[in-house]
Amino acid sequence: YFSEKLKVEDIQNINYKFDIIKELLPYLIKMTPLTWGKNTEKLELIFKKNLLNITVDLVVIIGKKKESTNKFLVDKSIKYIQ
C-alpha cells in the first residue's frame, strides 16, 4: 500500500534491545497487540516472568509524494482559463 501512494526513497531496518524496569512491564505488555484480548490470568503469567530486556525490531519506510501524472493536463487547462 505504501509504495502505491508514495515513492519509496529508503528503507531502514532498526533493531535494538533495552533493559526493562520491572514496575513498567505491565504498561509495556498492555501496549503490544499480541496481548490485546487476552484474559487477566494470562496477562498475570506474563507479568510474573522474569523478563530482563526486550528487543525492538522495526522497518521504517521513507517516502515522498509521487508526482501527479496529470500535471500536463492541469497546466494546459489553466492556460485556457487565463
SEFIZA-3560 file (N, C-alpha, C; in Angstrom, 3 decimals):
REM SEFIZA-3560
<numar><xx>0.821</xx><yy>-1.189</yy><zz>0.000</zz><atom>N</atom></numar>
<numar><xx>0.000</xx><yy>0.000</yy><zz>0.000</zz><atom>CA</atom></numar>
<numar><xx>0.871</xx><yy>1.261</yy><zz>0.000</zz><atom>C</atom></numar>
<numar><xx>1.917</xx><yy>1.261</yy><zz>0.783</zz><atom>N</atom></numar>
<numar><xx>2.794</xx><yy>2.432</yy><zz>0.899</zz><atom>CA</atom></numar>
<numar><xx>3.350</xx><yy>2.823</yy><zz>-0.461</zz><atom>C</atom></numar>
<numar><xx>3.877</xx><yy>1.842</yy><zz>-1.205</zz><atom>N</atom></numar>
<numar><xx>4.504</xx><yy>2.151</yy><zz>-2.491</zz><atom>CA</atom></numar>
<numar><xx>3.487</xx><yy>2.531</yy><zz>-3.562</zz><atom>C</atom></numar>
<numar><xx>2.216</xx><yy>2.204</yy><zz>-3.364</zz><atom>N</atom></numar>
<numar><xx>1.181</xx><yy>2.645</yy><zz>-4.301</zz><atom>CA</atom></numar>
<numar><xx>0.933</xx><yy>4.141</yy><zz>-4.157</zz><atom>C</atom></numar>
<numar><xx>1.032</xx><yy>4.655</yy><zz>-2.957</zz><atom>N</atom></numar>
<numar><xx>0.714</xx><yy>6.053</yy><zz>-2.679</zz><atom>CA</atom></numar>
<numar><xx>1.942</xx><yy>6.967</yy><zz>-2.686</zz><atom>C</atom></numar>
<numar><xx>3.098</xx><yy>6.417</yy><zz>-2.329</zz><atom>N</atom></numar>
<numar><xx>4.314</xx><yy>7.219</yy><zz>-2.204</zz><atom>CA</atom></numar>
<numar><xx>5.471</xx><yy>6.560</yy><zz>-2.939</zz><atom>C</atom></numar>
<numar><xx>6.444</xx><yy>7.372</yy><zz>-3.333</zz><atom>N</atom></numar>
<numar><xx>7.666</xx><yy>6.859</yy><zz>-3.942</zz><atom>CA</atom></numar>
<numar><xx>8.620</xx><yy>6.493</yy><zz>-2.802</zz><atom>C</atom></numar>
<numar><xx>8.999</xx><yy>5.238</yy><zz>-2.718</zz><atom>N</atom></numar>
<numar><xx>9.885</xx><yy>4.778</yy><zz>-1.644</zz><atom>CA</atom></numar>
<numar><xx>11.288</xx><yy>5.325</yy><zz>-1.894</zz><atom>C</atom></numar>
<numar><xx>11.795</xx><yy>6.103</yy><zz>-0.959</zz><atom>N</atom></numar>
<numar><xx>13.129</xx><yy>6.692</yy><zz>-1.049</zz><atom>CA</atom></numar>
<numar><xx>14.172</xx><yy>5.843</yy><zz>-0.330</zz><atom>C</atom></numar>
<numar><xx>13.767</xx><yy>5.242</yy><zz>0.792</zz><atom>N</atom></numar>
<numar><xx>14.722</xx><yy>4.473</yy><zz>1.589</zz><atom>CA</atom></numar>
<numar><xx>13.957</xx><yy>3.556</yy><zz>2.535</zz><atom>C</atom></numar>
<numar><xx>14.599</xx><yy>2.470</yy><zz>2.908</zz><atom>N</atom></numar>
<numar><xx>14.055</xx><yy>1.546</yy><zz>3.904</zz><atom>CA</atom></numar>
<numar><xx>15.141</xx><yy>1.318</yy><zz>4.943</zz><atom>C</atom></numar>
<numar><xx>14.805</xx><yy>1.546</yy><zz>6.192</zz><atom>N</atom></numar>
<numar><xx>15.754</xx><yy>1.376</yy><zz>7.290</zz><atom>CA</atom></numar>
<numar><xx>15.275</xx><yy>0.267</yy><zz>8.223</zz><atom>C</atom></numar>
<numar><xx>16.140</xx><yy>-0.685</yy><zz>8.499</zz><atom>N</atom></numar>
<numar><xx>15.859</xx><yy>-1.716</yy><zz>9.497</zz><atom>CA</atom></numar>
<numar><xx>16.495</xx><yy>-1.271</yy><zz>10.805</zz><atom>C</atom></numar>
<numar><xx>15.693</xx><yy>-1.213</yy><zz>11.839</zz><atom>N</atom></numar>
<numar><xx>16.174</xx><yy>-0.777</yy><zz>13.153</zz><atom>CA</atom></numar>
<numar><xx>15.922</xx><yy>-1.902</yy><zz>14.145</zz><atom>C</atom></numar>
<numar><xx>16.960</xx><yy>-2.298</yy><zz>14.848</zz><atom>N</atom></numar>
<numar><xx>16.863</xx><yy>-3.398</yy><zz>15.796</zz><atom>CA</atom></numar>
<numar><xx>17.704</xx><yy>-3.039</yy><zz>17.010</zz><atom>C</atom></numar>
<numar><xx>17.079</xx><yy>-3.054</yy><zz>18.178</zz><atom>N</atom></numar>
<numar><xx>17.841</xx><yy>-2.778</yy><zz>19.397</zz><atom>CA</atom></numar>
<numar><xx>17.176</xx><yy>-3.447</yy><zz>20.594</zz><atom>C</atom></numar>
<numar><xx>17.946</xx><yy>-3.592</yy><zz>21.651</zz><atom>N</atom></numar>
<numar><xx>17.451</xx><yy>-4.157</yy><zz>22.909</zz><atom>CA</atom></numar>
<numar><xx>17.553</xx><yy>-3.099</yy><zz>23.995</zz><atom>C</atom></numar>
<numar><xx>16.650</xx><yy>-3.203</yy><zz>24.956</zz><atom>N</atom></numar>
<numar><xx>16.772</xx><yy>-2.335</yy><zz>26.124</zz><atom>CA</atom></numar>
<numar><xx>16.308</xx><yy>-3.086</yy><zz>27.359</zz><atom>C</atom></numar>
<numar><xx>16.871</xx><yy>-2.689</yy><zz>28.495</zz><atom>N</atom></numar>
<numar><xx>16.508</xx><yy>-3.307</yy><zz>29.767</zz><atom>CA</atom></numar>
<numar><xx>15.126</xx><yy>-2.838</yy><zz>30.196</zz><atom>C</atom></numar>
<numar><xx>14.416</xx><yy>-3.729</yy><zz>30.852</zz><atom>N</atom></numar>
<numar><xx>13.061</xx><yy>-3.438</yy><zz>31.301</zz><atom>CA</atom></numar>
<numar><xx>13.073</xx><yy>-3.108</yy><zz>32.789</zz><atom>C</atom></numar>
<numar><xx>12.406</xx><yy>-2.042</yy><zz>33.143</zz><atom>N</atom></numar>
<numar><xx>12.166</xx><yy>-1.728</yy><zz>34.552</zz><atom>CA</atom></numar>
<numar><xx>10.930</xx><yy>-2.528</yy><zz>34.944</zz><atom>C</atom></numar>
<numar><xx>11.106</xx><yy>-3.444</yy><zz>35.886</zz><atom>N</atom></numar>
<numar><xx>10.052</xx><yy>-4.402</yy><zz>36.230</zz><atom>CA</atom></numar>
<numar><xx>8.698</xx><yy>-3.745</yy><zz>36.512</zz><atom>C</atom></numar>
<numar><xx>8.707</xx><yy>-2.592</yy><zz>37.172</zz><atom>N</atom></numar>
<numar><xx>7.451</xx><yy>-1.920</yy><zz>37.511</zz><atom>CA</atom></numar>
<numar><xx>6.717</xx><yy>-1.390</yy><zz>36.271</zz><atom>C</atom></numar>
<numar><xx>7.450</xx><yy>-1.185</yy><zz>35.188</zz><atom>N</atom></numar>
<numar><xx>6.838</xx><yy>-0.659</yy><zz>33.962</zz><atom>CA</atom></numar>
<numar><xx>6.408</xx><yy>-1.758</yy><zz>32.989</zz><atom>C</atom></numar>
<numar><xx>6.769</xx><yy>-2.997</yy><zz>33.282</zz><atom>N</atom></numar>
<numar><xx>6.436</xx><yy>-4.116</yy><zz>32.395</zz><atom>CA</atom></numar>
<numar><xx>4.940</xx><yy>-4.227</yy><zz>32.096</zz><atom>C</atom></numar>
<numar><xx>4.049</xx><yy>-4.099</yy><zz>33.087</zz><atom>N</atom></numar>
<numar><xx>2.615</xx><yy>-4.197</yy><zz>32.763</zz><atom>CA</atom></numar>
<numar><xx>2.157</xx><yy>-3.177</yy><zz>31.718</zz><atom>C</atom></numar>
<numar><xx>2.708</xx><yy>-1.980</yy><zz>31.758</zz><atom>N</atom></numar>
<numar><xx>2.331</xx><yy>-0.955</yy><zz>30.779</zz><atom>CA</atom></numar>
<numar><xx>2.825</xx><yy>-1.328</yy><zz>29.381</zz><atom>C</atom></numar>
<numar><xx>4.040</xx><yy>-1.838</yy><zz>29.317</zz><atom>N</atom></numar>
<numar><xx>4.601</xx><yy>-2.261</yy><zz>28.033</zz><atom>CA</atom></numar>
<numar><xx>3.792</xx><yy>-3.410</yy><zz>27.442</zz><atom>C</atom></numar>
<numar><xx>3.484</xx><yy>-4.392</yy><zz>28.265</zz><atom>N</atom></numar>
<numar><xx>2.727</xx><yy>-5.558</yy><zz>27.807</zz><atom>CA</atom></numar>
<numar><xx>1.351</xx><yy>-5.140</yy><zz>27.290</zz><atom>C</atom></numar>
<numar><xx>0.711</xx><yy>-4.219</yy><zz>27.966</zz><atom>N</atom></numar>
<numar><xx>-0.633</xx><yy>-3.786</yy><zz>27.549</zz><atom>CA</atom></numar>
<numar><xx>-0.617</xx><yy>-3.002</yy><zz>26.237</zz><atom>C</atom></numar>
<numar><xx>0.536</xx><yy>-2.476</yy><zz>25.843</zz><atom>N</atom></numar>
<numar><xx>0.637</xx><yy>-1.726</yy><zz>24.586</zz><atom>CA</atom></numar>
<numar><xx>0.854</xx><yy>-2.633</yy><zz>23.375</zz><atom>C</atom></numar>
<numar><xx>1.245</xx><yy>-3.869</yy><zz>23.596</zz><atom>N</atom></numar>
<numar><xx>1.556</xx><yy>-4.748</yy><zz>22.471</zz><atom>CA</atom></numar>
<numar><xx>0.302</xx><yy>-5.449</yy><zz>21.964</zz><atom>C</atom></numar>
<numar><xx>0.070</xx><yy>-5.414</yy><zz>20.651</zz><atom>N</atom></numar>
<numar><xx>-1.131</xx><yy>-6.050</yy><zz>20.082</zz><atom>CA</atom></numar>
<numar><xx>-1.237</xx><yy>-7.544</yy><zz>20.376</zz><atom>C</atom></numar>
<numar><xx>-0.111</xx><yy>-8.201</yy><zz>20.630</zz><atom>N</atom></numar>
<numar><xx>-0.153</xx><yy>-9.644</yy><zz>20.897</zz><atom>CA</atom></numar>
<numar><xx>-0.916</xx><yy>-9.979</yy><zz>22.171</zz><atom>C</atom></numar>
<numar><xx>-1.051</xx><yy>-9.014</yy><zz>23.068</zz><atom>N</atom></numar>
<numar><xx>-1.755</xx><yy>-9.282</yy><zz>24.329</zz><atom>CA</atom></numar>
<numar><xx>-3.176</xx><yy>-8.727</yy><zz>24.346</zz><atom>C</atom></numar>
<numar><xx>-3.564</xx><yy>-7.999</yy><zz>23.324</zz><atom>N</atom></numar>
<numar><xx>-4.911</xx><yy>-7.434</yy><zz>23.295</zz><atom>CA</atom></numar>
<numar><xx>-5.928</xx><yy>-8.563</yy><zz>23.235</zz><atom>C</atom></numar>
<numar><xx>-6.928</xx><yy>-8.495</yy><zz>24.063</zz><atom>N</atom></numar>
<numar><xx>-7.972</xx><yy>-9.517</yy><zz>24.083</zz><atom>CA</atom></numar>
<numar><xx>-7.649</xx><yy>-10.717</yy><zz>24.963</zz><atom>C</atom></numar>
<numar><xx>-6.475</xx><yy>-10.747</yy><zz>25.563</zz><atom>N</atom></numar>
<numar><xx>-6.112</xx><yy>-11.845</yy><zz>26.469</zz><atom>CA</atom></numar>
<numar><xx>-6.780</xx><yy>-11.610</yy><zz>27.820</zz><atom>C</atom></numar>
<numar><xx>-7.095</xx><yy>-12.708</yy><zz>28.487</zz><atom>N</atom></numar>
<numar><xx>-7.728</xx><yy>-12.546</yy><zz>29.801</zz><atom>CA</atom></numar>
<numar><xx>-6.690</xx><yy>-12.165</yy><zz>30.859</zz><atom>C</atom></numar>
<numar><xx>-7.163</xx><yy>-11.701</yy><zz>31.978</zz><atom>N</atom></numar>
<numar><xx>-6.308</xx><yy>-11.200</yy><zz>33.055</zz><atom>CA</atom></numar>
<numar><xx>-5.350</xx><yy>-12.258</yy><zz>33.574</zz><atom>C</atom></numar>
<numar><xx>-5.807</xx><yy>-13.508</yy><zz>33.660</zz><atom>N</atom></numar>
<numar><xx>-4.946</xx><yy>-14.581</yy><zz>34.177</zz><atom>CA</atom></numar>
<numar><xx>-3.730</xx><yy>-14.785</yy><zz>33.280</zz><atom>C</atom></numar>
<numar><xx>-3.934</xx><yy>-14.767</yy><zz>31.971</zz><atom>N</atom></numar>
<numar><xx>-2.807</xx><yy>-14.950</yy><zz>31.051</zz><atom>CA</atom></numar>
<numar><xx>-1.839</xx><yy>-13.771</yy><zz>31.131</zz><atom>C</atom></numar>
<numar><xx>-2.379</xx><yy>-12.576</yy><zz>31.287</zz><atom>N</atom></numar>
<numar><xx>-1.510</xx><yy>-11.405</yy><zz>31.426</zz><atom>CA</atom></numar>
<numar><xx>-0.705</xx><yy>-11.468</yy><zz>32.717</zz><atom>C</atom></numar>
<numar><xx>-1.309</xx><yy>-11.937</yy><zz>33.791</zz><atom>N</atom></numar>
<numar><xx>-0.598</xx><yy>-12.074</yy><zz>35.069</zz><atom>CA</atom></numar>
<numar><xx>0.577</xx><yy>-13.039</yy><zz>34.929</zz><atom>C</atom></numar>
<numar><xx>0.405</xx><yy>-14.112</yy><zz>34.164</zz><atom>N</atom></numar>
<numar><xx>1.506</xx><yy>-15.057</yy><zz>33.936</zz><atom>CA</atom></numar>
<numar><xx>2.668</xx><yy>-14.369</yy><zz>33.224</zz><atom>C</atom></numar>
<numar><xx>2.340</xx><yy>-13.512</yy><zz>32.278</zz><atom>N</atom></numar>
<numar><xx>3.394</xx><yy>-12.776</yy><zz>31.572</zz><atom>CA</atom></numar>
<numar><xx>4.105</xx><yy>-11.830</yy><zz>32.534</zz><atom>C</atom></numar>
<numar><xx>3.345</xx><yy>-11.135</yy><zz>33.377</zz><atom>N</atom></numar>
<numar><xx>3.937</xx><yy>-10.186</yy><zz>34.323</zz><atom>CA</atom></numar>
<numar><xx>4.873</xx><yy>-10.878</yy><zz>35.311</zz><atom>C</atom></numar>
<numar><xx>4.569</xx><yy>-12.129</yy><zz>35.654</zz><atom>N</atom></numar>
<numar><xx>5.377</xx><yy>-12.858</yy><zz>36.635</zz><atom>CA</atom></numar>
<numar><xx>6.680</xx><yy>-13.391</yy><zz>36.046</zz><atom>C</atom></numar>
<numar><xx>6.781</xx><yy>-13.437</yy><zz>34.714</zz><atom>N</atom></numar>
<numar><xx>8.026</xx><yy>-13.916</yy><zz>34.100</zz><atom>CA</atom></numar>
<numar><xx>9.143</xx><yy>-12.934</yy><zz>34.424</zz><atom>C</atom></numar>
<numar><xx>10.329</xx><yy>-13.466</yy><zz>34.503</zz><atom>N</atom></numar>
<numar><xx>11.482</xx><yy>-12.644</yy><zz>34.855</zz><atom>CA</atom></numar>
<numar><xx>12.124</xx><yy>-12.077</yy><zz>33.580</zz><atom>C</atom></numar>
<numar><xx>11.411</xx><yy>-11.168</yy><zz>32.911</zz><atom>N</atom></numar>
<numar><xx>11.941</xx><yy>-10.558</yy><zz>31.697</zz><atom>CA</atom></numar>
<numar><xx>12.953</xx><yy>-9.484</yy><zz>32.072</zz><atom>C</atom></numar>
<numar><xx>14.135</xx><yy>-9.572</yy><zz>31.498</zz><atom>N</atom></numar>
<numar><xx>15.185</xx><yy>-8.614</yy><zz>31.806</zz><atom>CA</atom></numar>
<numar><xx>15.340</xx><yy>-7.557</yy><zz>30.721</zz><atom>C</atom></numar>
<numar><xx>15.041</xx><yy>-7.939</yy><zz>29.473</zz><atom>N</atom></numar>
<numar><xx>15.146</xx><yy>-6.973</yy><zz>28.381</zz><atom>CA</atom></numar>
<numar><xx>14.167</xx><yy>-7.334</yy><zz>27.271</zz><atom>C</atom></numar>
<numar><xx>14.032</xx><yy>-6.422</yy><zz>26.361</zz><atom>N</atom></numar>
<numar><xx>13.117</xx><yy>-6.621</yy><zz>25.238</zz><atom>CA</atom></numar>
<numar><xx>13.826</xx><yy>-6.182</yy><zz>23.962</zz><atom>C</atom></numar>
<numar><xx>13.494</xx><yy>-6.824</yy><zz>22.861</zz><atom>N</atom></numar>
<numar><xx>14.055</xx><yy>-6.464</yy><zz>21.565</zz><atom>CA</atom></numar>
<numar><xx>13.001</xx><yy>-5.725</yy><zz>20.753</zz><atom>C</atom></numar>
<numar><xx>13.403</xx><yy>-4.610</yy><zz>20.188</zz><atom>N</atom></numar>
<numar><xx>12.541</xx><yy>-3.838</yy><zz>19.291</zz><atom>CA</atom></numar>
<numar><xx>13.081</xx><yy>-4.038</yy><zz>17.883</zz><atom>C</atom></numar>
<numar><xx>12.208</xx><yy>-4.435</yy><zz>16.966</zz><atom>N</atom></numar>
<numar><xx>12.609</xx><yy>-4.693</yy><zz>15.585</zz><atom>CA</atom></numar>
<numar><xx>11.641</xx><yy>-3.949</yy><zz>14.672</zz><atom>C</atom></numar>
<numar><xx>12.131</xx><yy>-2.919</yy><zz>14.002</zz><atom>N</atom></numar>
<numar><xx>11.283</xx><yy>-2.053</yy><zz>13.187</zz><atom>CA</atom></numar>
<numar><xx>11.778</xx><yy>-1.985</yy><zz>11.750</zz><atom>C</atom></numar>
<numar><xx>10.864</xx><yy>-1.747</yy><zz>10.839</zz><atom>N</atom></numar>
<numar><xx>11.200</xx><yy>-1.398</yy><zz>9.463</zz><atom>CA</atom></numar>
<numar><xx>10.579</xx><yy>-0.027</yy><zz>9.217</zz><atom>C</atom></numar>
<numar><xx>11.438</xx><yy>0.958</yy><zz>8.947</zz><atom>N</atom></numar>
<numar><xx>10.974</xx><yy>2.317</yy><zz>8.687</zz><atom>CA</atom></numar>
<numar><xx>11.088</xx><yy>2.566</yy><zz>7.189</zz><atom>C</atom></numar>
<numar><xx>9.958</xx><yy>2.904</yy><zz>6.570</zz><atom>N</atom></numar>
<numar><xx>9.935</xx><yy>3.182</yy><zz>5.136</zz><atom>CA</atom></numar>
<numar><xx>9.824</xx><yy>4.692</yy><zz>4.959</zz><atom>C</atom></numar>
<numar><xx>10.771</xx><yy>5.253</yy><zz>4.214</zz><atom>N</atom></numar>
<numar><xx>10.797</xx><yy>6.691</yy><zz>3.976</zz><atom>CA</atom></numar>
<numar><xx>10.347</xx><yy>6.931</yy><zz>2.539</zz><atom>C</atom></numar>
<numar><xx>9.355</xx><yy>7.796</yy><zz>2.382</zz><atom>N</atom></numar>
<numar><xx>8.831</xx><yy>8.033</yy><zz>1.046</zz><atom>CA</atom></numar>
<numar><xx>8.507</xx><yy>9.486</yy><zz>0.791</zz><atom>C</atom></numar>
<numar><xx>8.326</xx><yy>9.785</yy><zz>-0.487</zz><atom>N</atom></numar>
<numar><xx>7.909</xx><yy>11.116</yy><zz>-0.915</zz><atom>CA</atom></numar>
<numar><xx>6.642</xx><yy>10.980</yy><zz>-1.733</zz><atom>C</atom></numar>
<numar><xx>5.882</xx><yy>12.049</yy><zz>-1.734</zz><atom>N</atom></numar>
<numar><xx>4.656</xx><yy>12.069</yy><zz>-2.517</zz><atom>CA</atom></numar>
<numar><xx>5.004</xx><yy>11.903</yy><zz>-3.995</zz><atom>C</atom></numar>
<numar><xx>4.275</xx><yy>11.006</yy><zz>-4.676</zz><atom>N</atom></numar>
<numar><xx>4.505</xx><yy>10.801</yy><zz>-6.103</zz><atom>CA</atom></numar>
<numar><xx>4.058</xx><yy>12.038</yy><zz>-6.867</zz><atom>C</atom></numar>
<numar><xx>4.772</xx><yy>12.316</yy><zz>-7.956</zz><atom>N</atom></numar>
<numar><xx>4.368</xx><yy>13.438</yy><zz>-8.798</zz><atom>CA</atom></numar>
<numar><xx>3.102</xx><yy>13.072</yy><zz>-9.540</zz><atom>C</atom></numar>
<numar><xx>2.257</xx><yy>14.042</yy><zz>-9.745</zz><atom>N</atom></numar>
<numar><xx>0.993</xx><yy>13.815</yy><zz>-10.435</zz><atom>CA</atom></numar>
<numar><xx>1.246</xx><yy>13.491</yy><zz>-11.899</zz><atom>C</atom></numar>
<numar><xx>0.554</xx><yy>12.473</yy><zz>-12.399</zz><atom>N</atom></numar>
<numar><xx>0.660</xx><yy>12.124</yy><zz>-13.817</zz><atom>CA</atom></numar>
<numar><xx>-0.222</xx><yy>13.044</yy><zz>-14.652</zz><atom>C</atom></numar>
<numar><xx>-1.069</xx><yy>13.846</yy><zz>-14.005</zz><atom>N</atom></numar>
<numar><xx>-1.973</xx><yy>14.755</yy><zz>-14.709</zz><atom>CA</atom></numar>
<numar><xx>-1.423</xx><yy>16.179</yy><zz>-14.771</zz><atom>C</atom></numar>
<numar><xx>-0.156</xx><yy>16.375</yy><zz>-14.507</zz><atom>N</atom></numar>
<numar><xx>0.417</xx><yy>17.716</yy><zz>-14.438</zz><atom>CA</atom></numar>
<numar><xx>0.221</xx><yy>18.474</yy><zz>-15.752</zz><atom>C</atom></numar>
<numar><xx>0.479</xx><yy>17.823</yy><zz>-16.868</zz><atom>N</atom></numar>
<numar><xx>0.340</xx><yy>18.478</yy><zz>-18.164</zz><atom>CA</atom></numar>
<numar><xx>-1.103</xx><yy>18.911</yy><zz>-18.395</zz><atom>C</atom></numar>
<numar><xx>-2.030</xx><yy>18.047</yy><zz>-18.068</zz><atom>N</atom></numar>
<numar><xx>-3.441</xx><yy>18.372</yy><zz>-18.270</zz><atom>CA</atom></numar>
<numar><xx>-3.867</xx><yy>19.544</yy><zz>-17.394</zz><atom>C</atom></numar>
<numar><xx>-3.398</xx><yy>19.582</yy><zz>-16.178</zz><atom>N</atom></numar>
<numar><xx>-3.738</xx><yy>20.680</yy><zz>-15.274</zz><atom>CA</atom></numar>
<numar><xx>-3.146</xx><yy>21.980</yy><zz>-15.795</zz><atom>C</atom></numar>
<numar><xx>-1.865</xx><yy>21.977</yy><zz>-16.197</zz><atom>N</atom></numar>
<numar><xx>-1.221</xx><yy>23.182</yy><zz>-16.715</zz><atom>CA</atom></numar>
<numar><xx>-1.939</xx><yy>23.688</yy><zz>-17.960</zz><atom>C</atom></numar>
<numar><xx>-2.319</xx><yy>22.790</yy><zz>-18.848</zz><atom>N</atom></numar>
<numar><xx>-2.977</xx><yy>23.153</yy><zz>-20.097</zz><atom>CA</atom></numar>
<numar><xx>-4.336</xx><yy>23.800</yy><zz>-19.824</zz><atom>C</atom></numar>
<numar><xx>-5.093</xx><yy>23.248</yy><zz>-18.887</zz><atom>N</atom></numar>
<numar><xx>-6.412</xx><yy>23.803</yy><zz>-18.593</zz><atom>CA</atom></numar>
<numar><xx>-6.302</xx><yy>25.182</yy><zz>-17.957</zz><atom>C</atom></numar>
<numar><xx>-5.271</xx><yy>25.440</yy><zz>-17.203</zz><atom>N</atom></numar>
<numar><xx>-5.075</xx><yy>26.763</yy><zz>-16.595</zz><atom>CA</atom></numar>
<numar><xx>-4.812</xx><yy>27.802</yy><zz>-17.681</zz><atom>C</atom></numar>
<numar><xx>-4.043</xx><yy>27.448</yy><zz>-18.705</zz><atom>N</atom></numar>
<numar><xx>-3.758</xx><yy>28.387</yy><zz>-19.795</zz><atom>CA</atom></numar>
<numar><xx>-5.037</xx><yy>28.784</yy><zz>-20.519</zz><atom>C</atom></numar>
<numar><xx>-5.948</xx><yy>27.851</yy><zz>-20.693</zz><atom>N</atom></numar>
<numar><xx>-7.202</xx><yy>28.158</yy><zz>-21.377</zz><atom>CA</atom></numar>
<numar><xx>-8.080</xx><yy>29.078</yy><zz>-20.541</zz><atom>C</atom></numar>
<numar><xx>-8.009</xx><yy>28.949</yy><zz>-19.231</zz><atom>N</atom></numar>
<numar><xx>-8.821</xx><yy>29.784</yy><zz>-18.345</zz><atom>CA</atom></numar>
<numar><xx>-8.321</xx><yy>31.222</yy><zz>-18.369</zz><atom>C</atom></numar>
<numar><xx>-7.024</xx><yy>31.416</yy><zz>-18.453</zz><atom>N</atom></numar>
<numar><xx>-6.445</xx><yy>32.762</yy><zz>-18.435</zz><atom>CA</atom></numar>
<numar><xx>-6.821</xx><yy>33.428</yy><zz>-19.719</zz><atom>C</atom></numar>
//
